Amino acid sequence: MNFVTAVKTCFSKYFDGKGRATRPEYWYFYLFYILVVGVASFMSSNSVVLTIAQLALFIPLTTAGIRRMHDTDRSGWFLLIPLVNLFFLCSKGTPGPNKYDRSDVDLGALPPPSNV
């Protein structure tokens, strides 16, 4: 599959998350997405154009990702793993010590080391 065929395929399956997508289909469309968003951000000082480009390509990129997961015999829900990780990265740490170390608050409460 070449670049043009991949882009046409992803647009023809705009809302279709069923079936499979080959590696070239997904990655060529991802490259297309990067190129369009890059050109839109470079050529336009208006962020509205960039936002429209991103929104117009979000659904076909997502459905291509779902089909790509299907090709690797995985559920399309695997695409949500980065969002779960982002949630954990942004959430507040557990108060007090845990199984990995003491908390930053506990470390700040330690007395300074003595020079004996």
C-alpha atoms as one frame of an Amber mdcrd trajectory, in Angstrom:
protein
   0.000   0.000   0.000   1.348   3.416  -0.908   0.844   6.812   0.722  -2.067
   7.956  -1.473  -3.921   4.654  -1.215  -3.553   4.663   2.569  -4.966   8.177
   2.868  -7.873   7.348   0.540  -8.605   4.161   2.476  -8.665   5.922   5.831
 -10.970   8.638   4.517 -13.270   6.059   2.917 -13.506   4.313   6.306 -13.941
   7.598   8.212 -16.275   6.160  10.878 -15.519   2.462  10.358 -13.671   0.854
  13.260 -14.391  -2.684  12.060 -11.907  -4.767  10.174  -8.158  -4.402   9.981
  -5.577  -1.823   8.961  -2.111  -2.814   7.802   0.997  -1.142   9.140   1.507
   0.940   5.991  -2.124   2.052   6.010  -1.931   3.310   9.588   1.550   4.826
   9.488   1.091   6.533   6.117  -2.121   8.084   7.392  -0.347   9.115  10.593
   2.358  10.751   8.438  -0.407  12.497   6.485  -1.859  13.753   9.775   1.530
  15.119  10.898   2.097  16.800   7.527  -1.356  18.424   7.437  -1.152  19.640
  11.026   2.420  20.848  10.493   1.521  22.776   7.345  -1.604  24.185   8.999
   0.389  25.415  11.984   3.209  26.788   9.827   1.097  28.486   7.154  -1.562
  29.983   9.364  -1.135  32.312  12.276  -4.793  31.621  13.025  -5.154  28.735
  15.474  -8.693  28.091  14.192  -7.296  26.547  10.981  -5.032  24.255  12.994
  -7.890  23.225  15.277 -10.156  22.456  12.314  -7.415  20.355  10.690  -6.851
  18.405  13.909 -10.560  17.825  14.479 -11.178  16.800  10.865  -8.445  14.158
  11.045  -9.033  12.960  14.620 -11.841  10.499  13.823 -10.215   8.774  10.829
  -6.899   8.565  12.707  -8.679   7.000  15.690 -10.634   4.511  13.586  -7.448
   3.604  11.692  -5.789   3.016  15.077  -8.661   0.795  16.157  -8.393  -1.203
  12.934  -4.609  -1.390  13.439  -5.154  -2.873  16.908  -7.545  -5.402  15.349
  -4.807  -6.395  12.878  -2.546  -7.227  15.833  -5.401  -9.251  17.406  -6.038
  -6.679  20.130  -9.094  -4.699  21.110  -9.362  -1.088  19.984  -9.593  -0.169
  23.659  -5.803  -0.534  23.807  -5.650   2.964  22.310  -6.800   4.310  25.684
  -3.693   3.103  27.548  -1.846   6.430  27.087  -4.859   8.253  28.558  -4.829
   5.981  31.604  -1.116   6.612  32.056  -1.688  10.362  31.690  -4.313  10.163
  34.437  -1.848   8.455  36.783   0.954  10.862  35.877  -1.259  13.849  36.711
  -2.824  12.490  39.890  -1.566  13.365  43.351   0.800  10.913  45.007  -0.231
   8.737  47.926   0.188  10.471  51.283   2.825   9.062  53.611   5.174   6.223
  52.864   4.321   3.569  50.335   6.003   0.352  49.198   8.535   2.230  47.043
   9.780   5.016  49.321   8.846   7.627  51.840   6.908  10.611  50.518   8.559
  13.933  49.666   6.940  15.419  52.748   8.523  12.715  54.894  11.922  13.322
  53.288  11.677  17.060  53.989  10.963  16.360  57.663  14.202  14.447  58.187
  16.812  16.113  60.357  19.982  17.206  58.542  22.794  14.626  58.598  25.268
  15.073  61.419  28.977  15.412  60.682  30.333  13.104  63.341
